[in-house]
């Protein structure tokens, strides 16, 4: 019974959080408050950065959103370079929190279930230092999967916290930059063409890299 206690506590906490998120509007509320946040950026950039980092870090843990959404919001609020750095910082912080939660609350119960599959056992546990990093590269380079679910899932593996944190930050950088630049281009008439052009180039590179990595490693 003890091994069910942590997952039960985790599920209760998540249910409460999801209910609160639905009550207060969740991601939709965040998007609806963009004009207010943009005004804060103009008046007090440091305060706006702090709000963005806190909200995004929490969203990475609590909201089942594609990671690209956080980069888009950063692009709409800040300059591309600033937005990219803030997005990477906040998303990595949220990823670490969710990773630790998955490892503490879920690993003891879920890992034995996953280990029954030879493919998952080999991919997630037997060679975590190699295959886990490859999975991180693919899922971080193309940030279209629900970000918080990824982070909880990685907590079940044998990937160490430090490599997980470092590679999460590095592999998210190209995709975060692409989406941040694209969003910034929509809101900036003077540099729209330049930002969108760079965003498209980055998106093509990131998508191609993700496809090649999947073909080379996952199928094998």
N, C-alpha and C positions, 0 to 999 in steps of 0.2 A: 504493500500500500504506500510505503514511503516514496517510491519512485514516481507515483502518480501525483504526489502532493505539489511539487514544483510546477508541473504542467498545468495542474488545476488552478493554482494561484495565478499563473501566467495568463491562462485563458480568461479568468475572471477580470484581471486587470485590463486585458485587451478589450474585453466586452464593455467595460466601463468607459475606457478611453474612446472607443468607437462611438458609443452612445453620446458622449460629451461632444465629440467631433461633429456628429450629425446634428446635435442640438445647436451648436454654435456656427455651423455652416461649413467647417472643414476647409477643403481646398477652394471651394466656391467663394467662401468668405474672404480668403486670402486674395483671390483675384479681384473681388469686388472692392477691396480696400486699396488697390493699386494707386488710384489718384491721391489718396491720403498719404500713402507712403512716398509717392513722387514729390509731394509738397514737403514732406519731412526731409527728403534728400536735399532739396534746395535750401532749406532753412538750417538743417543740422545733419550733415552727412554722417558724422560719427554715430549719432543716435540711430539713424536709418540703417547703417551697417550692422549695429548691434541687434536691432530688431530683426533684420533679415537673417542673420546667423542663428539666432535663437529659434525663430519660426521655422527656418529650413531644417535645422538639426532635429527639431521635434517632428517635423513632417516626414523626415527620412525614417523615423522610427514608427510613427503612428499612422501615416497615410499610405495606402496602397496606390501610389502614383508612379508613373514613369520618371526616372531620374532627370529626363530632359525638361520636365516641367519646372524644376527648380532653376535650371540654367536660363530658361525663357524669362522667368520672373526677374532674375538678376540682370538680364539684358535690357529689360524694360525699365528697370530702376536706375542702373548705374552705367558708367562707361564700360566698353567691352573688357578691357584689361582688369579693371577693378571688379566688375561683375564676375568674371571668370575666377579670379582669385577667391572672392567671397564664396562663390558657389562651391568651389573645390574644398575650401576650408570647412564650410558648414556641412556639406554632404559627407565628407570624410568623418567628421565628428559624429554625425548621426549614424553612419555606417558602423562605427566602432561601438556605439551604445547598443545598437540592435544586435551586433555580433556577440557582445558579451551577454546580452539578455538571452539569446538563443542558446549559447553555450551553457549558461547557468541553469535556465529553467527547462529546456527541452532536450538537451543532448542525451541524458541518461535514459529517457524513455524512447526517443525516436531513433537513436543510433542503432540499437539492436534490430529494429524493423528494417532499416535501410541496408544493414549488413547482410540480410537474407538474399539480397540480389547481388550476384557475382559482379555484374557490371558496375553497380553503384558502389559496392564495397571496394572494388579496384580503383574506381575513379575518385572517390571521396576520402577513402581511409588508407588504403595500402600504399599509395604514392602521392600523398597530399601535397608534399613539398613541390612536386612537379605538376601533376595534373590539376591541383587546386589553383596554382598560379595561371595555368592555361585557361581554366574556367573564368578566373578573375579577368584576364585579358579580354576574353570574348564578351562577357556580360557587362563589363565596364566600358569597353570601347563603343558598344552599341547600346546606349542607355534607354532601351524601350521596354524592358521588363520592370514590373513593380519593384521599386528600389528597396523598400523595407523588407519584402519577402525574400529577396536575394540575401540581404544582410543577415536575417535570422537563419536562413539556410546555411550560410557559410559558418555560422557558429556551431553547427552540428559536425563539421569536418574536423580534420586534424591540422588545419592550417594554423600556424602560430600568429599571435596578435600583431607582432611588429611587421612581418612581411605582408600580412593582410592589409594593414593600415597604409604602408608605403606603396604597395602595388595598386591599391584602390585609388589613392591620390594620383599616381602617375598615369594609370590607364584611363581614368576618367577625364584627364586634362584635354585631350583632343576633342572628344565629344562635347564636353562642357563649353569649350571655346567656340565650337561650331554653332551650337544652339544659342549661346549668349550673343555672339556676333550677329546671327540671323535676327534675333529679337531686337537687338540694338539698331540694326539696319532699318527695321520697320518703323522705329520711332525717331529716326534721325534722317531728315530729308537731305541734308548736305552731304552726308557720307553714306547714304543708303546703298548706292551701287557698289562701293568699295567693300563695305561690311558684308553685303549679301554675296558678293563674288568670293571673298575669302571663306565665308561660311560654307558655300557650296563646295569649294575645293576641299576643305577640311572634312565635310560630310562624306564626300566621295572616297577620300583616303581612309577614313574611319570605317565606313561600311565595307570597303574592299578588304581591309585588314581583318575585320571580323569574319567575313566569309572565308577568306583564305585560311585563317586559323581554325575555323570550324571544320573545313574540309581536311586539313592536314592532321589535326589532333583528335577531334571528337569522333569522327568516323572510324579512325584507326583504333 
